[in-house]
């Protein structure tokens, strides 16, 4: 992460072309706008509302080119609607021909609404995606929710809920800067070089063995699962119903990685789950390699993030879902006969 002062100097000196831009996303439209406007005022930047950014990067570039010629314009705070796709925002503002250069993608999260947002299926997916791509997380807490000193009753419940949300967010986005804020305060300057890469999501860090759990996280945790054998589709479906639909091994908020179904033996799928929704999409498809195919390439590499996860129980359940010795030795021609109720590489929704 680049030092903000260094970034500003590069822009002034012409080492970085374009005008500095901060993108602001978030599901709570009121809090998102209030924060974006306060941030623009604090930085001395021009505020661009979501009604304009949703018209496309061409409109943004035109506006930046026009206002950028005005003396005293230091940068822009671009607000995006709650359905904006962060990869598209990053791609547009990191393109070589973009007039605005993205230095910070801020996700505004109202911690008091966090739990209810996770429980709403459509909002859960959007919220997790925004958190994972953010370089900054502006976590808005009620005044005093994180205060030191003895607390009782509802205040204690509020603090516990806020802390749980902060811990879970730290697992979802370990590289992002997190600022717990209240009132009219805004976060300190952050500068990320999106031209190089976006911040790594928690599931990616877990799979790469780079994840460092936050200190004192009591209920949030991450689990890594690896297995060389492919899943039996019916047994995996049963595990998904129990895990995502019934919460048998804790509350899985996010899981992602790479998986193989024995019934589709030569295709690797990207596993992408938030809440109760699991998406499977093919990554590679190779020719049929015959009975002597390398079986070690048919396995699983998955990361799970959630609350009160039972790592041993979840791992045991997943182990029961992979092929047995006898099934493995039967070979791919036998696997193709397995009942496979997963949709044809579009989505899977247990239950």
Buried (B, 14 or more C-beta within 10 A) or exposed (E): BBEBEEBBEBBEEEEBEBBBBBBBBBBBEEBBBBBBBBBBEBBEBBBBBBEBBBEEBEEBBEBBEEBBEEEEBEBBBBBBBBEBBBEEBBBBBBBEEBBBBBBBBBBBBBBBBBEEBBEBEEBBBBBBBBBBBBBBBBBBBBEEBBEEEEBEEEBEEBBBBBBBBBBBBBBBBBBBBBBBBBEEBBBEBBBBBBEEEBBBBBBBBBBEEEBEBBEEBEBBBBBBBEBBBBBBBBBBBBBBBBBBEEBBBBBBBBBBBBBBBBBBBBBBBBBBBBBBBBBBEEEEEEEEEEEEBEBEBBBBBBBBBBBEBBBEBBBEBBEEBBBEEEBBEBBBEBBEEBEBEBEEBEEBBBE
